[in-house]
Amino acid sequence: MDGRYDLIIEGGTAVLPWGEAPARIGVRDGRIASLDARGEAARVIDATGLHVLPGLIDPHVHFRDSGAAELPGVETMASGTLGAVLGGITAVFDMPNTGTPAVDAASLAAKRESIAGRAWCHVGLYVGATKGNIGALGDLEALPGVCAVKVFAGSSTGNLLVEDDASIEAVMRSGRRRIAFHSEDEYRLQARREAFAQGGSFADHAVWRDPECAALGTRRIVGLARRTGRPAHILHVSTGEEFGFLADHHDLVSLEVLVNHLTQSAPEAYERLGAYAVMNPPIREARHREAAWRAVASGLVDTIGSDHAPHPAAAKARPWPETAAGLTGVQTLLPVMLEQVHQGRLNLSRLVDLMAAGPARIYGAVGKGRLAVGYDADFTLVDLGKRRRIETNWLASPCGWSPFAGDIVTGWPVMTIIAGAAVMVEDEVIGTPVGREVLFRS
């Protein structure tokens, strides 16, 4: 399409749905108007030497707004999304276990209000399932900005828990969109808890929350999905046993893998990082990490996320098992995954499938995930040859730490564009927060 554009991105290699190719991308009114723009533009970005990706999505973050944002070292919508754009992420989907849990229309409305004027990237919101809101979930999942219902079938950070089969089945029969699950088995977790002493090794976290806790929870959820016909999305799949089982159920059940489970393993992570390796589900032995990579290579994995769950250093410093479980990750997700591209673990097209097209498809995000005419003008520009060390002084999170601090990676985000506006260029944040709530198909 000829004419005048608001923005043209030229000279780079675009990662299109059908492969990598040169493109001159024209943007008009916040959307992609052409992949072969022949007119002029108010601004032209020279992307020579760079790869132009569709705006990348982190579908699994825990920001701490709604009741906890006043605490020192605690993430807010502003700081979390600032970290996202510094790391090349253009949209995040925020979990419901905040200070005031997002479990009803009022709490969801309060979280939506925290986006405008504060969020640097686009935001989707999970609504949390509880035993008290099951009958309302069908209406809640259709509210603006809601990406999915989230069920904690195993206890983690916060007080949301729906652990028994009858309640989970009732959740699945309330509404119709895909439900996201933390699938550890609560009964096994509680039965095994007393076997571990206060102040034990941080590596005991992976012994307590063992592979069978995750595999048993996943088998139960898949069985209920089959019974009800309700599609499910199993978050942070972490065991070889789960990958083998889920391969037979991909018609109804999709799955996510975390960057930590792809790049870290026990016991080395606990020996090196101590409390800063403690997360749920835990970092496991190398055989599970290799199973995760086989699942990525086979196409079984649908999305990759960070499970960004920052805690102040004081909360991480408590002795196990009282140490806060959860790791930072939204800002480092893309650099760490680009290092995997550099190492040959996956190619750039598969990365885009897992971090843009996949989240958009699984959650029904409208206008996201592809470089195609009519889609939103969200872009992540990366330099595949840029070699950097991940430093804590680069991080936006007020917690001030990362399990990847000190790692050297090859491949780096150099520009983040939201709705046609550059909000990050070479580590410099530009302008004011322009993020808005993501639109989802209901």
C-alpha positions in Angstrom: 0.0 0.0 0.0 1.4 3.3 -1.0 0.9 6.6 0.9 2.2 8.2 4.0 2.9 6.2 7.1 3.5 7.2 10.7 6.5 4.9 10.9 8.6 2.8 8.5 11.1 0.1 9.7 13.5 -0.7 6.9 16.8 -2.5 6.3 16.3 -5.3 8.9 15.4 -9.0 8.6 11.8 -9.5 9.5 10.7 -12.7 11.2 7.5 -13.3 9.3 5.0 -16.1 9.9 6.4 -17.8 6.8 10.1 -17.2 7.5 12.8 -14.6 7.6 12.9 -12.0 4.8 13.7 -8.4 4.1 10.7 -6.1 4.7 9.9 -2.4 4.7 7.3 -2.3 7.4 4.8 0.6 7.3 2.8 1.5 10.3 -0.3 3.6 10.4 -2.6 4.4 13.4 -0.8 1.9 15.6 -1.1 -1.1 13.2 0.9 -2.7 10.5 -0.3 -1.3 7.2 2.3 -2.8 4.8 5.2 -5.2 4.7 6.4 -3.5 1.5 5.8 0.2 2.3 6.6 2.4 -0.7 5.6 5.7 0.6 7.1 8.2 3.1 6.8 8.3 6.9 7.0 10.8 9.7 9.8 8.6 11.2 12.0 6.0 9.5 14.0 3.5 11.6 17.0 2.0 10.0 17.2 -1.6 11.3 20.2 -2.7 9.2 22.0 -5.6 10.9 19.0 -6.2 13.2 16.1 -8.7 13.2 12.6 -7.4 13.5 10.3 -9.6 15.6 6.7 -9.2 16.3 6.2 -7.8 19.8 7.2 -10.5 22.3 4.9 -11.5 25.1 5.7 -12.8 28.6 2.5 -14.7 29.5 3.4 -15.4 33.1 4.4 -12.6 35.4 3.6 -11.8 39.1 3.6 -8.0 39.7 2.8 -7.0 43.2 0.3 -4.2 42.9 -3.1 -4.1 44.6 -2.1 -3.9 48.2 1.6 -4.6 48.4 3.1 -1.9 46.2 4.1 0.4 49.2 6.5 -2.2 50.6 10.2 -1.6 49.9 11.7 -3.9 47.2 8.2 -4.9 45.9 7.3 -4.9 42.2 4.7 -2.5 40.9 2.9 -2.3 37.6 5.2 0.6 36.7 8.5 -1.1 37.6 7.5 -4.5 36.2 6.5 -3.2 32.8 9.5 -0.9 32.7 11.7 -4.0 33.1 9.6 -5.7 30.4 10.3 -3.1 27.7 14.0 -2.9 28.7 14.1 -6.6 28.0 12.3 -6.3 24.6 8.8 -7.5 25.9 5.8 -5.6 24.5 3.0 -7.4 26.5 2.8 -9.2 29.8 0.0 -11.3 31.4 -0.2 -10.6 35.1 -1.2 -13.3 37.7 -3.9 -12.8 40.2 -2.1 -13.5 43.5 -1.4 -9.9 44.4 -2.0 -8.2 47.8 -5.6 -7.8 47.0 -6.3 -10.9 44.8 -7.9 -10.4 41.4 -10.9 -12.6 42.0 -13.9 -10.5 41.3 -15.1 -7.6 39.1 -14.0 -4.9 41.6 -10.5 -6.2 42.1 -10.1 -6.7 38.3 -11.3 -3.2 37.7 -8.7 -1.8 40.2 -5.9 -3.7 38.4 -7.1 -2.3 35.0 -7.0 1.2 36.4 -3.4 0.6 37.4 -2.4 0.1 33.7 -3.3 3.5 32.2 -0.5 6.0 32.6 1.7 3.5 34.5 2.3 0.5 32.3 5.1 0.8 29.8 3.9 -2.2 27.8 0.5 -3.8 27.2 -1.0 -5.9 30.0 -3.4 -8.8 30.2 -4.8 -10.0 33.6 -5.6 -13.4 35.0 -8.6 -13.8 37.2 -8.0 -16.2 40.1 -10.3 -19.1 40.9 -11.4 -19.6 44.5 -13.9 -22.0 46.0 -16.1 -18.9 46.6 -16.2 -17.5 43.1 -16.7 -20.6 40.9 -20.2 -19.6 39.8 -19.0 -16.2 38.6 -15.9 -17.3 36.6 -17.8 -17.6 33.3 -18.7 -13.9 33.6 -15.3 -12.8 35.0 -13.3 -14.5 32.2 -15.2 -12.4 29.7 -14.4 -9.0 31.3 -12.1 -6.6 29.4 -8.4 -7.4 29.7 -8.8 -10.8 31.2 -6.5 -13.4 29.5 -7.7 -16.5 31.4 -8.8 -18.0 34.7 -5.9 -19.1 36.8 -6.2 -22.1 39.2 -3.7 -22.9 41.9 -4.3 -26.6 42.3 -1.1 -26.7 44.4 -0.2 -24.0 47.0 2.4 -21.4 46.0 2.8 -17.7 46.9 -0.5 -16.2 48.1 -3.7 -17.6 49.4 -5.5 -18.8 46.3 -6.0 -22.6 46.3 -8.5 -24.9 44.6 -7.0 -28.3 45.3 -9.8 -31.0 45.2 -11.2 -32.7 42.1 -14.8 -31.7 42.8 -14.0 -28.0 43.0 -11.6 -28.1 40.0 -14.3 -29.8 37.9 -16.8 -27.1 39.0 -14.3 -24.5 37.8 -14.0 -26.2 34.5 -17.8 -26.3 34.1 -18.1 -22.5 34.7 -17.2 -20.8 31.5 -15.6 -22.0 28.3 -12.2 -20.3 27.7 -8.9 -22.1 28.2 -7.9 -22.3 31.9 -4.4 -21.9 33.2 -3.2 -24.3 35.9 -0.5 -24.5 38.5 -0.7 -28.3 38.7 1.3 -29.5 41.6 -0.7 -32.0 43.8 -1.6 -30.3 47.1 -2.3 -33.5 49.0 1.2 -34.9 48.2 2.8 -31.6 49.0 1.2 -31.5 52.5 1.8 -35.2 53.2 5.5 -34.8 52.5 6.0 -31.4 54.2 6.7 -32.7 57.8 9.6 -34.8 56.6 11.7 -31.7 56.2 13.3 -29.7 59.0 13.4 -26.0 59.4 16.7 -24.6 58.1 17.4 -27.4 55.7 19.2 -27.2 52.4 17.7 -25.1 49.7 18.1 -28.1 47.5 15.5 -29.9 49.6 12.9 -27.7 47.9 13.2 -29.9 44.8 13.1 -33.1 47.0 9.9 -32.0 48.8 8.1 -30.8 45.6 9.3 -33.8 43.8 8.5 -34.8 40.1 5.6 -36.9 41.2 3.9 -33.9 42.9 3.9 -32.2 39.4 3.1 -35.3 37.4 0.2 -36.4 39.7 -1.3 -32.9 39.5 -1.0 -32.8 35.8 -2.6 -36.2 35.3 -5.5 -35.2 37.5 -6.1 -32.0 35.6 -5.9 -33.7 32.2 -8.5 -36.3 33.4 -10.9 -33.5 34.5 -10.3 -31.7 31.2 -11.3 -34.9 29.3 -14.3 -35.3 31.5 -15.6 -31.8 31.0 -14.2 -31.1 27.5 -12.7 -27.8 28.8 -9.3 -26.8 27.3 -6.5 -26.4 29.8 -3.1 -24.8 29.8 -0.5 -26.4 32.1 1.8 -23.7 33.3 5.6 -24.2 34.0 5.7 -27.9 33.1 9.0 -29.1 34.7 9.3 -32.9 34.5 10.1 -35.5 31.9 7.1 -37.5 33.1 4.7 -34.7 32.3 6.1 -34.1 28.8 5.7 -37.8 28.0 2.1 -37.8 29.3 1.0 -34.5 27.7 2.2 -35.6 24.3 -1.0 -37.8 24.1 -3.3 -35.0 25.1 -2.2 -32.0 23.1 -5.5 -31.8 21.3 -7.1 -30.5 24.5 -4.2 -29.5 26.8 -1.5 -26.9 25.9 1.6 -26.3 27.9 4.2 -23.7 29.0 7.8 -24.1 29.9 9.8 -21.6 31.9 13.2 -20.2 30.9 14.6 -21.4 34.3 13.6 -25.0 33.6 15.3 -24.8 30.2 18.6 -23.3 31.4 19.2 -24.3 35.0 19.4 -27.7 36.8 19.9 -29.2 40.2 22.1 -29.5 42.2 24.2 -26.9 40.5 21.6 -24.1 40.7 21.2 -24.6 44.4 24.9 -24.8 45.1 25.5 -21.6 43.2 22.4 -19.5 44.0 21.1 -20.9 47.2 17.7 -19.2 48.0 17.8 -17.4 44.6 17.1 -20.8 43.0 14.0 -21.5 45.0 10.9 -21.4 42.9 7.6 -23.4 42.3 7.8 -25.9 40.7 11.4 -26.3 41.6 14.5 -26.4 39.4 15.2 -30.1 38.8 17.9 -32.5 37.6 19.4 -32.2 34.2 17.3 -35.0 32.8 14.2 -32.9 33.2 15.8 -29.9 31.5 16.8 -32.1 28.5 13.2 -33.4 28.3 12.0 -29.8 28.2 14.3 -29.1 25.2 13.0 -32.2 23.4 9.5 -31.0 24.0 10.4 -27.6 22.5 12.0 -29.3 19.5 9.0 -31.6 18.9 6.5 -28.7 18.9 4.8 -29.9 22.1 5.6 -26.7 24.0 3.2 -23.8 23.2 4.6 -20.9 25.2 7.7 -19.9 27.2 7.4 -17.5 30.1 9.5 -16.1 32.9 7.2 -16.6 35.9 8.6 -13.3 37.0 7.9 -13.4 40.8 10.3 -11.0 42.5 10.7 -10.8 46.3 12.8 -8.4 48.4 16.2 -9.8 49.4 15.0 -10.0 53.0 12.2 -12.4 52.0 14.7 -14.6 50.1 17.1 -14.5 53.0 14.8 -16.4 55.4 15.9 -20.1 56.1 14.3 -22.8 53.9 11.4 -23.6 53.8 10.4 -20.1 54.9 12.3 -18.4 52.1 10.0 -16.8 49.6 9.6 -18.9 46.5 9.9 -17.1 43.2 12.5 -15.6 40.9 12.8 -12.4 38.8 12.8 -12.9 35.0 10.7 -10.6 32.8 13.6 -8.4 31.9 16.1 -11.2 31.3 13.7 -13.6 29.5 14.6 -12.6 26.0 18.4 -12.1 26.4 18.6 -15.6 28.0 16.5 -17.2 25.2 18.6 -15.4 22.5 21.6 -17.1 24.0 19.8 -20.4 23.4 19.4 -19.3 19.8 23.1 -18.5 19.7 23.9 -22.0 21.1 21.7 -23.7 18.5 19.1 -25.0 20.9 16.3 -23.4 18.7 16.1 -21.0 15.8 14.7 -17.5 15.8 11.4 -18.5 14.1 10.7 -21.1 16.9 11.5 -18.4 19.5 9.0 -16.1 17.9 6.5 -19.0 17.8 7.0 -19.6 21.6 7.1 -16.0 22.7 4.7 -14.2 20.3 2.5 -16.4 18.2 2.1 -19.1 20.8 0.9 -16.8 23.7 -1.4 -14.9 21.3 -2.9 -18.2 20.0 -3.3 -19.9 23.4 -4.9 -16.9 25.1 -6.7 -15.4 22.2 -4.9 -12.0 22.2 -6.3 -10.0 19.3 -3.8 -8.3 17.0 -0.8 -9.8 18.7 1.9 -12.3 17.8 2.6 -11.9 14.0 4.2 -9.5 11.6 1.2 -9.2 9.3 -1.0 -6.4 7.8 -3.7 -5.4 10.3 -1.8 -6.6 13.4 -0.8 -4.2 16.1 2.4 -2.3 15.5 4.3 -3.9 18.4 7.9 -4.8 17.5 11.0 -6.2 19.3 14.3 -5.4 17.5 17.2 -7.6 18.4 20.9 -7.7 17.6 21.9 -11.4 17.4 25.6 -10.6 17.5 25.6 -8.3 20.5 27.4 -9.9 23.5 26.5 -8.6 26.9 26.8 -9.5 30.6 23.6 -9.3 32.5 24.2 -6.8 35.3 22.0 -6.0 38.3 22.4 -2.3 37.7 20.5 -2.8 34.4 17.5 -4.3 36.2 14.4 -2.2 36.8 12.9 -4.4 39.5 13.2 -2.8 42.9 14.2 -6.2 44.4 17.6 -5.6 42.7 18.6 -9.2 42.0 18.4 -11.9 39.3 19.3 -15.6 39.1 21.0 -14.7 35.8 23.1 -11.9 37.1 26.7 -12.3 35.8 25.7 -14.5 32.8 27.1 -13.5 29.5 24.7 -13.8 26.6 25.0 -13.3 22.8 21.9 -11.6 21.4 20.2 -8.6 22.9 17.1 -6.5 22.5 18.0 -3.0 21.2 14.6 -1.5 20.6 11.1 -2.0 21.9 8.2 -0.5 19.9 4.7 -0.3 21.3 1.7 0.7 19.0 4.2 2.3 16.6 6.1 4.3 19.3 9.7 3.4 20.3 9.7 3.2 24.1 13.2 1.7 24.5 16.2 2.3 22.3 19.6 0.9 23.4 18.7 0.6 27.1 17.2 4.1 27.2 13.5 4.4 28.0 11.8 7.1 25.9 8.7 9.1 26.6 5.9 8.1 29.0 4.1 4.8 29.7 1.9 4.0 26.7 0.7 0.4 27.6 -2.9 -0.5 27.6 -4.9 -3.6 28.4 -4.8 -6.4 25.8 -7.9 -7.3 23.9 -8.8 -11.0 24.1 -11.4 -13.0 22.2 -14.1 -14.0 24.7 
